[in-house]
Amino acid sequence: MISYNPTDWFSILFRLHKSDTFRKLLPLMVLIGLYSAGIAWLELSYWKLSEKSHLRNLTVLHTLLGFAISMLLVFRTNTAYDRWWEGRKLWGSLVNNSRNLSMKLQHLLPIDATRERKAFRDLLPAFAMVLHRHLRKETTRTELFEHADWHPELQQLDSNKHIPNQVATLIYKYINQLYKAETISGEQLLYLNTELQSLTDVCGACERIKNTPIPFSYNVFIKKFIFIYIMTLPIGFVFQLGYWIVPIVVFVFYVLASLELIAEEIEDPFGADANDVPTELIAQNIHKHTLEILHP
């Protein structure tokens, strides 16, 4: 996720980065400009149409449709942002629940329970790491757990199955072993249940966002709407604006297409785009905080 100072207008206005919409749309903007210039030349210089031409009435259509397209884009952007913000809240709750579970285990486990502390120091951060890779649609690589400090059972995970579920199962396994060994009581087991259940709840909610994109027909309709609106814009307005229609159409296209591009980027908050939720960094922080809390 891009880190910036929202109060520094000057640097933001003149800053270009790889996710900037201007850079992505520049080839299309050039084509749109050439198209608009061609329409202007045909109507004004070649055909020499007058302002009394019926084509100038197209401006009424664009005025009416302008409100509709703006409402569609506002709804599209808000829906995409809601998905991004929900993803960030889910990973925030994963951070908090990992800390809470670590704190509870630190004080519930006996002083000599070094092996159990080591297991939870490995398994809790491992869940966040494999969830990050799972949402990126990457196969969890065995190298992630080949370090000597990682718990040995993590090296036996089946990469062909649901990796976060396997790690969550290992955590439940060790909690259950503590209960059977009477290291923790039944009341303490219930005391830990909220944080344990939240692991799979967060995973399922993230998968729901990841696997439920914006409906295809709605997405396609907006793109077609923008395309037709822009392609017909210079036909009617050229009589009022002359060759100034070229930069104006390019600018209108930039605004409308940028809103759609921004919505496309943030509607999947778990990807590798610059503005996506920094799940890898959050997973690393969970690892760091778990090691600090569950000390030997």
C-alpha positions in Angstrom: 0.0 0.0 0.0 1.3 3.4 -0.9 2.4 5.6 2.0 1.9 9.3 1.6 1.1 12.6 3.4 -2.5 13.5 2.5 -1.9 17.1 3.5 1.0 17.6 1.0 -0.9 18.8 -2.1 2.1 19.8 -4.1 3.9 16.4 -4.1 0.6 14.5 -4.7 -0.3 16.6 -7.7 3.0 16.1 -9.5 3.7 12.6 -8.3 3.6 9.7 -10.8 3.8 6.1 -9.8 3.2 2.8 -11.6 -0.5 2.6 -10.5 -1.3 6.1 -11.6 -4.3 6.1 -14.0 -2.7 8.8 -16.3 0.2 6.5 -17.1 -2.2 3.5 -17.8 -4.6 5.5 -19.9 -2.1 7.6 -21.9 -2.2 5.4 -25.1 -6.0 5.4 -25.1 -6.0 9.1 -24.4 -3.9 9.7 -27.5 -6.2 7.5 -29.6 -9.3 9.3 -28.3 -7.6 12.7 -29.1 -6.9 11.6 -32.7 -10.4 10.3 -33.1 -11.9 13.6 -31.8 -9.6 15.6 -34.1 -10.7 13.5 -37.0 -14.4 14.0 -36.2 -13.8 17.8 -35.8 -12.0 18.0 -39.2 -14.7 16.0 -41.0 -17.6 18.0 -39.6 -16.0 21.5 -39.7 -13.6 21.4 -42.6 -14.5 18.5 -44.9 -18.3 18.3 -44.8 -18.6 21.9 -43.5 -21.7 21.2 -41.6 -23.4 24.2 -40.0 -24.7 24.6 -36.4 -28.2 23.9 -37.8 -27.3 20.3 -38.4 -29.3 17.7 -36.6 -26.1 16.3 -35.1 -25.8 19.2 -32.7 -28.9 17.8 -31.0 -26.8 15.0 -29.6 -25.7 17.4 -26.9 -29.1 17.0 -25.3 -28.6 13.3 -25.1 -25.2 13.7 -23.5 -26.6 16.1 -20.9 -29.3 13.6 -20.0 -27.0 10.6 -19.8 -24.3 12.5 -17.9 -26.2 12.2 -14.7 -26.8 8.5 -15.2 -23.2 7.7 -15.9 -22.1 9.7 -12.9 -24.4 7.9 -10.6 -23.3 4.5 -12.0 -19.6 5.4 -11.4 -20.3 6.7 -7.9 -22.0 3.4 -7.0 -19.2 1.4 -8.6 -16.5 3.3 -6.8 -18.3 3.1 -3.4 -18.9 -0.6 -3.8 -15.3 -1.3 -4.6 -14.1 0.8 -1.6 -16.5 -1.0 0.7 -14.8 -4.3 -0.4 -11.3 -2.8 0.2 -12.2 -1.4 3.6 -13.9 -4.7 4.7 -10.7 -6.5 3.8 -8.6 -4.1 5.8 -10.9 -4.5 8.8 -10.7 -8.3 8.6 -6.9 -8.2 8.7 -7.0 -5.7 11.5 -9.2 -8.1 13.5 -6.7 -10.9 12.7 -3.9 -8.8 14.2 -6.0 -8.1 17.3 -7.1 -11.7 17.8 -3.6 -13.0 17.3 -2.3 -10.6 20.0 -5.2 -11.5 22.4 -4.7 -15.2 21.9 -0.9 -14.8 22.5 -1.5 -12.8 25.7 -4.0 -15.3 27.0 -1.7 -18.3 26.3 1.3 -16.5 27.7 -0.4 -16.3 31.1 -2.4 -19.6 31.0 0.5 -21.8 30.1 2.8 -22.9 33.0 6.3 -21.4 33.2 7.9 -24.7 32.1 5.6 -25.1 29.0 8.5 -24.1 26.6 7.5 -26.6 23.9 3.9 -25.4 23.8 4.9 -21.7 23.7 7.3 -22.5 20.8 4.5 -24.2 18.9 2.1 -21.3 19.2 4.9 -18.8 18.4 5.2 -20.7 15.1 1.6 -21.5 14.3 -0.1 -18.2 14.9 2.2 -16.2 12.5 2.1 -19.1 10.1 -1.6 -18.8 9.8 -1.4 -15.2 8.8 1.4 -15.9 6.3 -0.4 -18.8 4.6 -3.6 -16.8 4.5 -1.7 -14.0 2.7 -0.4 -16.4 0.1 -3.8 -18.2 -0.2 -5.5 -14.9 -1.0 -2.8 -14.1 -3.6 -3.6 -17.4 -5.3 -0.1 -18.6 -4.8 0.8 -22.1 -3.8 2.3 -22.1 -0.3 5.9 -22.8 -0.9 7.6 -25.3 1.4 10.5 -22.9 1.7 8.3 -20.8 4.0 8.6 -23.4 6.7 12.1 -24.8 6.0 13.8 -22.6 8.5 15.1 -24.5 11.4 13.1 -22.3 13.9 9.7 -23.2 12.4 7.6 -25.9 13.9 8.3 -29.3 12.2 4.6 -30.0 11.5 4.4 -27.0 9.2 6.8 -28.8 6.8 4.2 -31.6 6.5 1.4 -29.5 5.1 -0.3 -30.7 1.9 0.0 -27.9 -0.6 -2.8 -29.5 -2.6 -5.3 -28.9 0.2 -6.6 -25.7 1.9 -3.4 -24.5 3.7 -5.0 -22.0 6.2 -7.4 -24.8 7.4 -4.5 -27.1 8.0 -2.6 -24.5 10.1 -5.8 -23.7 12.0 -6.3 -27.4 12.7 -2.8 -27.6 14.1 -3.6 -24.8 16.5 -6.8 -26.5 17.6 -4.8 -29.7 18.0 -2.3 -28.1 20.5 -5.1 -26.4 22.4 -6.9 -29.7 22.7 -3.7 -31.4 23.9 -3.4 -28.8 26.6 -7.0 -29.5 27.7 -6.5 -33.2 27.8 -3.3 -32.9 29.7 -5.3 -30.7 32.2 -2.9 -27.9 31.6 -5.9 -25.6 31.0 -9.4 -26.1 32.4 -12.7 -26.3 30.5 -13.5 -22.7 31.5 -10.1 -21.6 30.1 -10.8 -23.5 26.9 -14.0 -21.5 26.4 -11.9 -18.4 27.3 -9.7 -19.1 24.2 -12.5 -20.1 21.9 -13.4 -16.7 20.6 -9.9 -16.0 19.2 -9.6 -19.5 17.9 -12.9 -19.3 16.0 -12.0 -15.9 14.6 -9.1 -17.4 12.5 -11.4 -19.4 10.2 -14.0 -16.6 10.3 -11.5 -14.1 9.0 -10.3 -16.6 6.4 -13.9 -17.3 5.2 -14.8 -13.6 5.0 -11.6 -12.8 3.0 -12.4 -15.7 0.6 -15.9 -14.4 0.2 -14.5 -11.0 -1.0 -11.9 -12.6 -3.1 -14.2 -15.1 -4.9 -17.3 -12.8 -5.4 -16.4 -10.2 -8.0 -18.7 -7.5 -9.2 -21.3 -9.1 -11.5 -20.0 -9.5 -15.0 -23.0 -7.9 -16.8 -22.8 -4.8 -14.5 -19.0 -4.5 -15.1 -19.4 -4.8 -18.9 -22.3 -2.4 -19.1 -20.3 0.4 -17.4 -17.4 0.0 -19.8 -19.7 0.0 -22.8 -21.6 3.0 -21.5 -18.4 4.9 -21.1 -17.1 3.9 -24.5 -20.3 4.9 -26.4 -20.6 8.2 -24.4 -17.0 9.2 -25.2 -17.2 8.1 -28.9 -20.4 10.2 -29.5 -19.3 13.2 -27.4 -17.4 15.1 -30.1 -20.1 14.6 -32.8 -22.5 17.1 -31.3 -20.3 19.4 -29.2 -17.9 20.1 -32.0 -20.2 22.9 -33.3 -20.0 24.7 -30.0 -16.4 24.1 -29.1 -14.6 23.7 -32.4 -11.2 22.1 -32.2 -11.2 22.6 -28.5 -13.3 19.5 -28.4 -10.1 17.4 -28.7 -8.6 18.2 -25.2 -12.1 18.4 -23.6 -13.0 14.9 -24.8 -9.6 13.5 -23.7 -10.1 15.0 -20.3 -13.6 13.7 -19.9 -12.4 10.2 -20.9 -9.6 10.4 -18.4 -11.9 11.3 -15.6 -14.5 8.6 -16.4 -12.0 5.8 -17.2 -9.9 6.7 -14.1 -12.8 6.1 -11.8 -13.4 2.7 -13.4 -9.7 1.8 -13.2 -9.6 2.8 -9.5 -12.7 0.7 -8.8 -11.1 -2.3 -10.6 -7.9 -2.0 -8.6 -9.4 -1.8 -5.1 -12.3 -4.2 -5.5 -9.8 -7.1 -5.0 -8.0 -5.8 -1.9 -5.8 -8.9 -1.5 -3.8 -8.6 -4.8 -0.4 -7.3 -5.4 -1.4 -3.8 -6.6 0.1 -0.7 -5.0 -3.1 0.3 -3.3 -4.1 -3.2 -2.0 -4.2 -4.2 1.7 -0.6 -4.9 2.7 -1.3 -8.4 3.9 2.3 -9.5 3.8 3.4 -6.6 6.0 0.5 -7.3 8.4 1.5 -11.0 8.6 5.1 -10.0 9.4 3.9 -7.7 12.2 1.8 -10.6 13.6 5.0 -12.7 13.6 6.9 -9.9 15.4 4.2 -9.3 18.0 3.7 -13.0 18.7 7.4 -13.5 19.4 7.4 -10.5 21.7 4.3 -11.7 23.7 4.9 -15.5 23.8 8.4 -15.3 25.2 10.0 -18.3 26.9 
